[in-house]
Amino acid sequence: MKGFIEDITWTALVWIVVIVLLALVLAHFLVISLPWGPGSIKYSIMFSDFVNRPYTVAGALTYYKIEDRQLLEHSLESVIVSSIERAKSQAVIKDLESFMKSYDTDYQVTLSNSNIIFSIGKKHKLSTEALVPLLYKGILGYLKVNVR
């Protein structure tokens, strides 16, 4: 009888592992074979990507560096002086266009306070918008990102 408990423990452990593996394989085949299985999951992820895309791009733009400063610093200075030329940020438009083309999507990026300071791209009807507020001593501007 010596060692009898160890034999039962290992046998039980092997059975538990086998049952768990069978359950995983069964669940995998059920998800694939059901009509609402992977297609609906893929659709949900694509819809989520469509809704979140402008926020993803806007988040990347907050860290995008053009020449010696980040895009948000160029944008804030342009909003304060109401001109991209007076803020000495003319390179922003060209660099921003090349950055947005890397996303391979339809887009529009607009910098505005009470007036539009610059706008690149073309807004589409089926696009979502992310707003990045720019505030300095009561002067409010927005960096708007529309992506389809």
N, C-alpha and C positions, 0 to 999 in steps of 0.2 A: 504493500500500500504506500510505500514511500515514493514520493514524486507524483502521486495521483492527481493532486490539485493542480500542479503545473501542466499536466496533459490536458485537463479540462479548460484551463485558462487559455492556452494556446489554441485549442480547438474553437473555443468561443470567439476569440479574437479573429481567427481566420474567417469564421462565418460572418462576423460583423462586417469585416472588410469586403467580403464577397457580396453581401446584401447591399451595402452602400454603393459599390461599383455598379451593380445591376440597376439600382435606382437611378444613378446618374445616366447610364446608357439609355434607360427607358425614357427618362425626362428629355434627353437630347433628341431622340427619335420622335417623341411626341411633338416637341416644339417645331421640328423641321416639317413634319407631315401635316400639321394643322394648317388650315387655310389662312388663319390670321397670325401665323407664326412669325417667321423672320421678316416677311414683307412689311408688316405693320411696325415692327421694331425699327427697320431701316427707314420707313417713312417718318416715324417720330423723331429719329435722330436728324434726318434731313430738315424737318420743319424747325427743330430746335436750333440747328445750325443757321437756317435762314433768319430766324428771329434774333439770334445773338450775334450774327456776323458784324453789324455796325459797331457793337460794343467791343468786339474783339479787335476790330480795326482801330477804333478810337483808343483803346488801351495800348495798342502797339504804337500809335502816333504820339502818345504822351512821353514815350522814351526815345522817339526818333530824333536823332541829332543831325542838324543841318549846319554845315560849316563849324562855327565855334560854339553854337548854342543849341538847345533843344527846341523843337517845334513850338512847344507851349510858350517858351520865352519869346520867340519871334512873334507868335500870335498875340501875346499880351501886349508887347510893345506896339504892335500895329494897331491894336484896339485903342490903346491909350492916345496915340497920336493920330488916329483915324486914317492912316495911310501906310501902305507897305513900303513905299519908297522912302518916306521920312524915317521909318524905323530901320532903314538899311537892311531890309530882308527880302530883296528881290529874288534871291536864289531859292527862296522857299517854294515858289510856284513850280519851277522846273524840277526840283528835287522831289517835291510832293507828288507830282504827276508820275515820275518814274517809280516812286515807292508804291503808289496805288496800282499801277499797271502790273506790278509783281503779284497782286492778288487775283489777276485774271477775271475780273468781274466788272459789271457796270457800277459806277460810283459817282458821287458828287460830294465835294468837300467845300464848305463855305465858311468864311470867317466874316463875322459881322458884329457891329455894335448897333447903333440906330440905322446905319447904312451898311450895305454890303461892301466889304473891303476887298475881298477877292473870292472867286468861285472857280473851281475847276471841275470838269466832268459834266455830266448831264443827269438830272434827277429823273427817275422813272416812276411810273404810277405805282408799281408793285414793289416799293422799297420801304425799308424801315429806317428810322433815323435815331442817331445817338447825338446828344447834345453835351458838349464839354463847356461848362460855364467858365468865363474868365472875368475875375472881379479885381479891381484895384482902386481903392479910395473912391468908391461910389461910381466908378466907370464900369459898366457891365457889357461884356461881349460874349459871343458864342462861337465855338468851333463846331459846326454841324457836319456829321458824317452820314451820308445816305448810301447804302449799299444794297444791291439786288442780288 
